[in-house]
Each structure stands twice: as C-alpha cells, then as structure tokens.
Amino acid sequence: MIHFNSDYTSGAHPRVLEALVSTNAEHTAGYGADEYTSRAKASIRRAVGVEDAEVVFLVGGTQTNATMIDGILARHEGVLAAESGHIAVHESGAIEASGHKVLTLPHVDGKVLAEDVERYITEFYADETYQHMVAPGMLYISQPTEYGTVYSLQELEALSDVCHRNSIPLYIDGARLGYALAAEGADFTLRDIARLADIFYFGGTKLGTLFGEAVVMTNRALIKGLFPLVKQHGALLAKGRLLGLQFEALFSDELYKSIGEVAVRHAVRIREAFRAAGYDVVIESPTNQQFFRLPNAVIDALREHVSFDYWGPRGESCSVVRFVTGWSTTDDDVNTLLNLIDSLKR
C-alpha cells in the first residue's frame, strides 16, 4: 500500500529525527528558554528578513489559529475569511469557541479578493446599526488555500494594502507555506510574506517535523504579552526544545525548500498522469495537493493499492478525491501510482 492521504501521516524527516535523537540525553531549560530554540528563532528571523520579528513555537495548526486570532481580536470583533477557509470549515468551531465569529467572504478557487474585503468593511460601517454587529477585526487567509491554490504576489499586495488602509491586520495561515513557496510559478518569497503580513506562521507538521508551527509576528504591537497568551491557551510546551530543535533542522541549509520542491514535483507528475489518462483535474493546483474527479469504479480499484481521501461525499457514479505528497513521498511511490493510473485508462 502506498499513501497519498496527507503530508503528515508519516513521522519526521530523518534530519529532524537525528536532531532529536542526538540531543535526547541533554538537560535544557523548559518552555523554549534553551539554546536550540534561540538558534531556531534567529534562523527564522534571518530567513524572513526581519531581525526584530517576534517568533514563538506552537504544536499544531488549529491550536495556533485559535490562539493567535483570539489574541488579535477585541471581544466584539470577528475574523474575515473565505467561505472555504480552514477556520470556517475544518476546525470544528475552534475560533467560535474562543468567542469570535468567522465572517465569511466569497472566494475564487479558495482565494478571497481584495475588492470583496474592501466591500465588506465599507458596507459594515455604512450601516447605522454597525455597533450592534460583529466588527471585522482582521483578515485570515491561508497560503496555499484549502484547494491547493496560491495567491500571487500581486494578490497578496492588494490584500495587504486593503487591510492596512482599513486598519485591520493580515494574518496568514502557513500550515503548508513550504509547499506554496515551491509551487509552480510562485512569484513571491518568504520575505514577501513577512513584509506583507502582520503575523503569519510557518508550518512544520506538514513539512517534515513531528509537530510544530512557527508563528512570526512582524507587527510587534499587534499582541501584547504573546508568551502569556500562548500559556493561557494551553499551547505552551514544557519541553520547548523539542520544537526549537525541529525548526533549527528545518531551516538548516534550507531543508524546508528542498522538501517542498521535491513534494511539488511529485504532485505535478501525478496531476499530469491523471490528466493524460482522461480524468478531470478539478482545480489547477500548483502545490502538493491535487484534486481529481474519478469514476467510483476507478476509485475502488485504486484503493486496493493506494490510500487517498475523498474530498466531500461519495457521488453516485463519480467522486472528487485528493492526493497529497510530502517529505516521505518517493519516486517509487509515484511510479507505482502512475503505472496503476495507466492500467485504468478510460
């Protein structure tokens, strides 16, 4: 059985594991007050080009989104996000559980448009009863989106501009940011992300760490008391060095770049094989997530040898499925899948 369910179903990249194992017997200060975490933060600051950025490590993506969004918003504010956005669809109401509403916007292949953000804010304050309503206090986007699509540099600049003109922060969920940076045709850099967002996080869980997300706050005035905020949300890891070690490895010799590039290359091969076999590519994703509409008979035949997920309910005759590559995907895995696809051509 070969696996394309997600990019976090296997353990960790060997270099990450090596860093953990080789330091296992050491004794260090807790809660991230150790040399490995300090070095990891310094590496991230250099990579994003903001030497005074505040960096904090959390364990998982939902935990990170819930903690940071709660810390940014006032009690009467909500967060703008695409209707398809992760916080609106796949986080079990984690944002609402903290007392904040997700204010949804229309999307195009998972992406929100700057003009829709502008329109929402303008119309909100044009309503004489706005003080009785949940105010838009920030904008959430993910890069890449739930559909594997990627905001261009121009789109990111437009979103950043509309947010800052309207005095709300831009927050970027970067759970798969490493794959967005490696995407086909990507015209932005990590430094662009840091320049345009007030706060974002760089995901490790989906990019070769056992767990961990690195929050980067370039607008240091955005959250006062970031460390206590993390602790109040139960998100502070006592053995903090486990996070620091993993991110130090991920940013050493730009390991995160090579992981992303290899995974995207594998994903593109899979996409083109399904296309060549006559099957529908549902969304033109340039990243490690690929979506296809397949006959149920083909799905059933593939699943005897390959694991992958449905994207929505199973249809009567055809269904949409998702294939995801990651750090542990090999050439042999992809070649095996391609041979199976070829054997099931229409």
RASULTA-V341938 format. One record per run of one state. SS is the DSSP state (H for helix, E for strand, C for the rest). FROM is the first residue (numbers start at 1). TO is the last residue. If there is no record, write none. Layout:
BEGIN
ss=SS from=FROM to=TO
ss=SS from=FROM to=TO
END
This chain:
BEGIN
ss=C from=1 to=1
ss=E from=2 to=3
ss=C from=4 to=13
ss=H from=14 to=22
ss=C from=23 to=34
ss=H from=35 to=48
ss=C from=49 to=53
ss=E from=54 to=58
ss=C from=59 to=60
ss=H from=61 to=72
ss=C from=73 to=76
ss=E from=77 to=82
ss=C from=83 to=85
ss=H from=86 to=89
ss=C from=90 to=93
ss=H from=94 to=97
ss=C from=98 to=101
ss=E from=102 to=105
ss=C from=106 to=107
ss=E from=108 to=108
ss=C from=109 to=110
ss=E from=111 to=111
ss=C from=112 to=113
ss=H from=114 to=126
ss=C from=127 to=129
ss=H from=130 to=132
ss=C from=133 to=134
ss=E from=135 to=142
ss=C from=143 to=152
ss=H from=153 to=165
ss=C from=166 to=168
ss=E from=169 to=173
ss=C from=174 to=176
ss=H from=177 to=181
ss=C from=182 to=189
ss=H from=190 to=196
ss=C from=197 to=198
ss=E from=199 to=203
ss=C from=204 to=204
ss=H from=205 to=207
ss=C from=208 to=212
ss=E from=213 to=217
ss=C from=218 to=225
ss=H from=226 to=232
ss=C from=233 to=240
ss=H from=241 to=276
ss=C from=277 to=279
ss=E from=280 to=281
ss=C from=282 to=288
ss=E from=289 to=295
ss=H from=296 to=302
ss=C from=303 to=305
ss=E from=306 to=307
ss=C from=308 to=308
ss=E from=309 to=310
ss=C from=311 to=317
ss=E from=318 to=324
ss=C from=325 to=330
ss=H from=331 to=343
ss=C from=344 to=346
END
